[in-house]
Amino acid sequence: MGFTMGLNLLLLVAMVATNILSLYHLSSTIQAPKPPPPQQVPDHLLHQLHTIRATINHLTRHHPGSSSGVSSGNSKPPVPSDLVLYSHLSPIASSCHDNPDLLHRYMNYTPFSTCPLDSDLAESLVLRGCHPLPRRRCFSKTPTKPTSSLSQDPFPSSLPDSNVLWAKYSCKSFDCLNRFNPNLGFDPAHDIANFMTYKSELDLPIPQLLQIAKAANSVIRLGLDVGGGTGTFAARMKLYNITVVTTTMNLGAPYNEAVALRGLVPLHVPLQQRLPVFDGVLDLVRCGHAVNRWIPVTALEFLLYDVDRVLRGGGYLWLDHFFSKGVDLEKVYSPLIGKLGYRKVKWATASKTDSGGLKNGEVYLTALLQKPVSK
C-alpha cells in the first residue's frame, strides 16, 4: 500500500513538473510578437525533471517483497546466490530501505543490553548494499573463555577455537573447517608456501613482485588485498615488513576472525562498497579469486576506478588469477582494464582446466599493472 501511494505521489509530481515546463514554453512564446529563436530550458528545470523520471523508473522496476535484492530481469549464469549478492551494485546505502524486513529485524534489539547474535543478519544486509549498517546502542557478545596468549606469528601452527563465536556455523572448530576443505585457508601452516613459488606464468611470487618494484625505483609499503579470505597474502607480506589490510566476508565461516587471530587487519566490506581508504595513499592493491566474471561488468568498472582512486602514482594493481570466458576476456574485460591507461608489467593468460572452466571455455588472467605517475 505504502509503495503504491508513494509511486502515485511521484507520478503526480512528475505530471505537475511537466505542466510547469509546458507553461514556461507557452508563456515565452506568447509574449514575443514574432516567433523567437529556439530557447533552451533552464538546466535546473531539466535536472529536476530527469531526477523525477529516474526515480519513477527505479520504483516501477522495484519488486516489493523480493528477498534477494538482485534484479531478475536478465538471465544470469548459475552462480551461488551469496556471490551474486556479494557483487551487487549499490553506489549508495539507500539499499537499507529496500530491505525493510531485514532492517527491522536488525534494529529490533534492547538498547544498553547485549546485542543479539545476529552477525549473519548483519552480513545479509551488507551483501544487499546496506552498508555502512545503522549503528546500535548495545554491547557486542564476545567468546566466554577466549585465550589470552595470541601468537605474533602470522603463520601459527593453529588458530584458537575459543576466540570465535561458532553458534551460526555448521562447523564448530577450525579443525572441522580444515577437514571439510583444507584449501579454505584456516590452517596457516598449510598455506605457508603460498605466494612464494613459481609454477606457471600465472604465478607472481612475492620476491619477484618486490624485485619488479625495486627495478622501477618504486617501493611497496602499504597494500590492500580485495577479497583476501583468511589473509594469507597479508600474512606473507607482513614477514617483509609490508602492511596489507584484507577485505573479507564471513560467507559460511569466520574469515574475519581468522584474519585478526593472525595479527592482521580485516575490513568487513563487500565488493560494491567504496574502499574505506583515502585517495592516492596505497602502493599495491591485489584482487584475488573474489574478483572474477561473476561480478556484473558495471560493478567491476566501479571497483577498478575505486582502486585507481586509492593507488598513488606509480602504485601497482595486481589481478591475480582473474577468470572469465575467453571471448569475454578479449571483448569485455581487456578493454575495460585498458581504460585505466596503466602500464602492463605482466599480462599472462592460460586455460582454466577444471570442469567448470572446460565447460564454459574459461581462462585465467594474471596481470600486474602500474598506475602512471601523472595523467
TIVODO-363652 format. One line per field, with one value per residue (C-alpha): x, y, z. Coordinates in Angstrom, 3 decimals, decimal comma, padded with zeros to 6 digits, always signed. Layout:
N
east = (X	...)
north = (Y	...)
up = (Z	...)
This chain:
375
east = (+000,000	+002,752	+004,749	+001,686	+000,835	+004,436	+004,568	+001,283	+002,619	+005,778	+003,763	+001,648	+004,794	+006,182	+002,956	+002,974	+006,614	+005,913	+002,973	+005,118	+007,701	+004,965	+003,529	+007,017	+007,481	+003,948	+004,326	+007,686	+006,140	+003,016	+004,953	+007,034	+005,357	+007,319	+008,357	+011,546	+014,575	+014,509	+015,133	+016,720	+015,028	+016,991	+019,378	+017,942	+014,443	+015,779	+017,762	+014,681	+012,605	+015,294	+015,556	+011,805	+011,768	+014,752	+013,066	+009,849	+011,741	+013,554	+010,346	+008,482	+011,315	+011,351	+009,627	+008,367	+008,824	+011,860	+014,316	+017,298	+017,859	+019,035	+017,170	+015,670	+015,124	+018,079	+019,153	+022,375	+024,792	+024,020	+026,281	+025,905	+023,393	+025,784	+028,351	+025,718	+024,796	+028,473	+028,927	+025,520	+025,924	+024,775	+026,565	+024,802	+023,488	+019,834	+019,520	+018,864	+015,355	+014,980	+015,092	+012,686	+012,073	+015,768	+016,373	+013,516	+014,896	+018,382	+017,139	+014,758	+017,024	+017,071	+019,180	+022,001	+021,947	+023,822	+023,393	+021,568	+023,663	+022,777	+026,058	+024,604	+021,663	+024,088	+026,038	+022,832	+022,118	+025,696	+025,582	+022,374	+024,047	+023,071	+026,495	+027,531	+024,978	+022,941	+024,698	+023,179	+023,446	+024,149	+027,151	+028,585	+028,810	+032,288	+033,505	+033,125	+036,685	+038,995	+042,666	+044,841	+048,028	+047,774	+050,696	+052,650	+053,445	+051,066	+051,556	+050,790	+050,539	+046,798	+044,111	+042,404	+038,768	+037,921	+038,220	+035,328	+031,544	+030,593	+026,825	+025,820	+028,245	+027,768	+031,415	+032,290	+036,074	+038,875	+039,788	+036,283	+036,706	+040,087	+038,652	+035,816	+038,194	+041,900	+042,179	+039,867	+042,858	+042,047	+045,274	+048,004	+050,788	+049,286	+049,460	+052,952	+054,348	+051,583	+052,714	+056,315	+056,588	+056,525	+054,631	+053,355	+053,166	+050,049	+052,083	+053,742	+055,832	+056,263	+060,084	+059,596	+056,965	+059,334	+062,179	+059,980	+059,146	+062,809	+063,901	+061,334	+062,722	+059,401	+058,581	+055,794	+054,963	+051,148	+048,704	+045,125	+044,039	+040,496	+038,561	+041,600	+039,895	+041,817	+044,596	+047,394	+048,736	+048,778	+050,485	+053,248	+053,751	+053,973	+057,143	+058,616	+057,556	+054,840	+051,431	+048,480	+044,861	+042,363	+038,741	+036,776	+033,270	+032,121	+030,452	+029,751	+032,899	+034,692	+037,053	+037,293	+038,103	+040,780	+042,468	+042,502	+043,812	+046,834	+047,615	+046,298	+043,587	+040,301	+037,978	+034,398	+033,269	+031,712	+032,937	+030,312	+031,424	+033,644	+037,049	+037,469	+040,870	+041,842	+042,820	+046,264	+047,838	+048,394	+051,332	+049,589	+046,074	+045,692	+042,434	+042,184	+039,526	+036,688	+037,103	+036,037	+033,473	+030,527	+030,726	+028,423	+030,522	+029,324	+030,176	+033,632	+034,166	+033,302	+035,691	+038,575	+038,120	+037,922	+041,201	+042,629	+041,401	+043,297	+046,511	+049,295	+051,025	+053,429	+051,429	+050,505	+047,235	+047,606	+044,787	+045,653	+044,045	+041,058	+038,884	+036,277	+035,172	+037,899	+035,746	+034,685	+038,291	+039,051	+035,912	+034,866	+037,437	+040,656	+039,142	+037,675	+041,052	+042,719	+040,617	+042,732	+045,732	+048,101	+051,434	+051,358	+054,207	+052,862	+049,968	+049,633	+046,670	+046,015	+043,041	+041,096	+041,267	+038,708	+035,281	+033,591	+036,391	+036,356	+032,570	+032,396	+035,561	+037,109	+040,609	+042,751	+044,391	+047,193	+048,097	+050,406	+049,655	+051,392	+049,498	+051,061	+052,845	+050,757	+047,919)
north = (+000,000	+002,475	+001,700	+002,310	+005,610	+006,770	+005,873	+007,683	+010,754	+010,754	+010,364	+013,362	+015,421	+014,433	+015,476	+018,842	+019,416	+018,587	+021,027	+023,763	+023,272	+023,378	+026,639	+028,084	+027,474	+028,701	+031,963	+032,731	+032,144	+034,334	+037,341	+037,663	+039,436	+037,247	+033,661	+033,942	+031,776	+028,442	+028,856	+026,245	+025,114	+026,191	+023,477	+023,315	+022,536	+019,831	+018,351	+018,228	+016,588	+014,000	+013,243	+012,671	+010,420	+008,419	+007,929	+006,756	+004,358	+002,946	+002,468	+000,842	-001,691	-002,358	-005,547	-005,302	-008,460	-009,718	-011,208	-011,470	-007,795	-008,768	-007,821	-010,812	-009,029	-010,620	-014,224	-014,772	-017,696	-020,195	-018,953	-019,130	-016,564	-015,229	-014,399	-012,598	-010,542	-010,008	-008,183	-006,446	-002,862	-000,300	+003,062	+004,492	+002,944	+003,613	-000,155	-000,321	+000,933	-001,650	-004,436	-003,240	-006,688	-007,390	-003,844	-004,116	-007,391	-005,899	-002,820	-004,796	-005,054	-003,965	-000,805	-000,824	-004,623	-007,380	-007,286	-010,231	-012,949	-011,709	-011,245	-013,384	-010,951	-008,022	-009,664	-010,289	-006,562	-005,682	-008,018	-006,337	-002,937	-001,714	-000,507	+001,040	-000,538	+001,618	+001,998	+000,433	+001,069	-002,425	-004,468	-006,970	-010,501	-011,968	-015,536	-016,763	-018,009	-016,597	-017,435	-014,554	-015,791	-014,924	-015,651	-012,843	-015,236	-014,690	-018,410	-020,070	-023,837	-023,480	-020,896	-020,880	-022,032	-020,320	-016,853	-017,371	-017,423	-020,591	-020,560	-019,664	-022,044	-025,719	-026,347	-025,571	-025,551	-024,694	-028,395	-029,099	-026,438	-027,866	-031,366	-030,031	-028,220	-027,794	-025,084	-022,608	-021,072	-021,895	-023,868	-021,211	-023,783	-025,412	-022,087	-021,027	-021,593	-019,660	-016,646	-017,855	-020,384	-020,122	-022,953	-021,249	-017,897	-017,150	-017,034	-013,916	-014,805	-012,030	-011,882	-011,314	-008,639	-006,795	-007,087	-005,571	-002,628	-002,144	-002,182	+000,544	+002,672	+002,177	+000,931	-001,216	-000,366	-000,282	-002,572	-003,776	-007,351	-007,312	-010,458	-011,908	-014,782	-015,590	-013,078	-015,364	-012,752	-010,092	-012,592	-013,295	-009,563	-008,913	-011,018	-008,445	-005,580	-004,566	-003,617	-005,122	-004,988	-007,554	-007,109	-010,260	-011,509	-014,289	-016,390	-019,574	-019,395	-016,952	-015,392	-012,024	-013,675	-015,823	-012,763	-010,998	-014,086	-013,960	-010,439	-008,823	-006,251	-007,460	-004,995	-006,298	-004,689	-006,172	-005,599	-002,955	-000,791	+002,230	+001,294	+002,888	+004,321	+007,893	+008,931	+008,083	+006,505	+002,822	+001,242	-002,003	-003,391	-007,119	-008,613	-012,376	-015,002	-012,881	-010,633	-012,651	-012,969	-013,348	-009,634	-007,508	-005,523	-002,169	-003,168	-004,302	-000,988	+000,921	-001,318	-000,722	+003,034	+002,969	+001,038	+003,787	+006,320	+004,789	+003,961	+006,530	+007,421	+004,575	+002,119	-001,362	-003,170	-006,956	-009,029	-012,493	-015,416	-013,427	-015,844	-015,324	-016,802	-016,472	-014,469	-012,115	-011,508	-010,367	-008,323	-007,078	-007,294	-006,445	-003,209	-002,424	-002,816	-000,943	+002,159	+002,721	+003,525	+001,564	+000,176	-003,604	-005,007	-008,565	-009,967	-013,751	-015,946	-019,688	-022,003	-022,889	-026,678	-027,656	-028,998	-025,604	-023,944	-026,544	-026,442	-022,659	-022,059	-020,050	-018,670	-017,228	-013,816	-012,647	-009,019	-006,618	-003,059	+000,143	+003,392	+006,367	+008,842	+011,637	+011,972)
up = (+000,000	+001,015	-002,133	-004,367	-002,653	-002,929	-006,610	-007,267	-005,484	-007,579	-010,774	-009,713	-009,018	-012,420	-014,151	-012,362	-013,258	-016,901	-016,965	-015,447	-018,173	-020,819	-019,386	-019,281	-023,003	-023,822	-021,915	-023,511	-026,968	-026,416	-025,099	-028,273	-031,263	-033,658	-033,297	-031,247	-031,878	-030,028	-026,305	-024,122	-020,936	-017,844	-016,691	-013,177	-014,506	-016,794	-013,922	-011,696	-014,418	-015,122	-011,409	-011,165	-014,205	-012,951	-009,590	-011,209	-013,458	-010,437	-008,474	-011,344	-011,678	-007,946	-006,768	-003,158	-001,156	-003,055	-000,610	-002,892	-003,615	-007,116	-010,261	-012,067	-015,390	-017,188	-017,145	-015,210	-015,155	-012,396	-009,610	-005,829	-004,600	-001,956	-004,637	-006,682	-003,629	-002,830	-006,120	-006,309	-007,441	-004,879	-005,136	-002,057	+001,160	+000,294	-000,129	+003,626	+002,825	+000,050	+002,646	+005,376	+006,877	+007,382	+008,600	+011,120	+012,474	+012,757	+014,643	+016,865	+019,915	+023,562	+023,979	+026,557	+026,823	+024,979	+021,206	+019,604	+017,978	+014,521	+012,668	+009,870	+009,635	+009,551	+006,745	+004,789	+004,905	+003,951	+000,948	-000,202	-000,268	+003,202	+004,188	+006,442	+008,768	+011,158	+014,489	+017,588	+021,327	+022,600	+023,738	+021,274	+022,581	+022,935	+023,499	+027,075	+027,622	+024,943	+025,085	+026,232	+024,564	+020,875	+018,591	+016,940	+014,090	+011,128	+010,341	+013,696	+013,958	+014,652	+015,325	+018,755	+018,601	+021,898	+020,329	+017,904	+018,369	+016,472	+017,026	+013,460	+011,719	+010,932	+011,857	+015,458	+015,173	+012,772	+012,594	+011,275	+008,589	+007,599	+007,308	+005,197	+002,828	+003,620	+000,943	+002,695	+004,473	+008,096	+008,552	+008,306	+008,408	+005,302	+003,408	+004,410	+000,891	-000,870	-002,933	-002,783	-005,602	-009,386	-011,093	-014,239	-015,996	-013,932	-010,712	-009,359	-006,293	-003,777	-004,158	-007,888	-007,209	-004,874	-007,366	-010,089	-007,833	-006,890	-010,532	-011,251	-008,386	-006,622	-003,160	-001,705	+001,915	+002,108	+000,347	+000,181	-000,575	-002,008	-001,088	+000,686	+002,535	+005,723	+004,984	+003,753	+001,324	+004,060	+006,399	+003,895	+003,202	+006,952	+007,019	+004,608	+006,927	+004,454	+005,837	+003,948	+005,107	+003,854	+002,809	+003,546	+004,318	+006,641	+003,950	+005,924	+008,035	+010,416	+007,876	+009,644	+012,961	+011,301	+009,796	+013,171	+015,002	+012,681	+013,890	+010,711	+009,950	+008,387	+006,669	+006,671	+003,405	+000,250	-003,290	-004,032	-001,088	-001,685	-000,324	+003,145	+002,204	+001,352	-002,166	-003,524	-000,434	-001,325	-003,109	-004,068	-004,500	-005,114	-006,395	-005,873	-006,621	-005,241	-008,283	-011,306	-014,106	-011,719	-010,906	-013,090	-015,549	-014,223	-010,651	-011,764	-013,541	-010,360	-008,413	-010,828	-010,738	-006,941	-006,922	-009,131	-006,593	-003,665	-005,557	-005,616	-008,849	-009,618	-007,496	-008,674	-009,389	-009,309	-010,822	-009,531	-011,416	-012,643	-014,617	-017,313	-020,596	-023,175	-025,567	-022,745	-021,742	-025,277	-025,950	-022,492	-019,713	-021,562	-022,977	-019,535	-017,847	-020,692	-019,972	-016,865	-019,029	-016,772	-017,911	-018,399	-016,328	-016,570	-018,633	-018,679	-019,645	-019,537	-019,911	-016,774	-016,656	-014,002	-015,023	-014,872	-016,801	-019,561	-019,799	-020,076	-022,083	-019,245	-018,964	-016,183	-016,334	-014,093	-014,680	-012,870	-013,914	-012,846	-012,442	-014,266	-012,025	-013,540	-016,031)
